[in-house]
Amino acid sequence: MNNNNPKVIPRNHLVEDALSAAENGEMSLFNELLDVLSDPYADLNYPEKYTEASDARFESQYKTFCGT
């Protein structure tokens, strides 16, 4: 199971944070997220925010739409 499931996935709040910062000219969060997601199956020492379970408080308020 460890070989077939990624260690990290792009959590909505992390993507939003990276995009918001990038819109303001700050690319470090975007580049860090891109780096982490470039090999999501690797067993590397990712920062904890990329490997911890989703925050139910945030996810329950977040809505996505097909095609966006």
N, C-alpha and C positions, 0 to 999 in steps of 0.2 A: 504494500500500500504506500509506503514511503517513496517508492520509485515512480508511482503514478499520480501522486498529488503534489502540486506545487507547494513550496515552503512559504511563498508569498503570493498574494493576489492583490490587484489594484482596488483597495477599499475606496468607496465613494468619497469619503471625507478627505482622504489623502490626495486623491486626484483633484478634488475641488481646491484644496489648499495650494497644490502645485500650480494649477491653472490661474488662480487668483494672483499668486505671487508673480507668475510669468507676465500676466497682463500689466503689472506694475513695474516690469523691467527686471525683476529679481528672478534669475533662472536657476539658482542653486537647488531649490526644492524639486523643480521639474527635472533637472539633471540627475539628482539623487534617485528620484523615483524611476526614471528611465534606466538608470544603471542597475537598480535592484530588479526591475522587471525584465531586464535583458536575459537573465538566466534564473527564472523563478524556481527551478528544481534543484539548483545547487545548494549544497549544505554549507553555506557560508555564514559568517557572523553578521547577519543583517541587524540593523537597529531594531529594537523590540517593537516599535510602532508598526513595522511591516510584517511582523510574525504573530502579533497578538490577535485574539479573537475580535470580531467586530463589536463595536460599541452599540448595544441595542438602543440606547437613548438616541443616538444619531440616526441609525438605520431606520427606526420606526417613523421618523419624520421625513425621510428622504424618498422621493419618488422619481423614477426614471420612466421614459416613454420610448416605445419602439421607434427606431429611426432617428433618434436624436444623437 
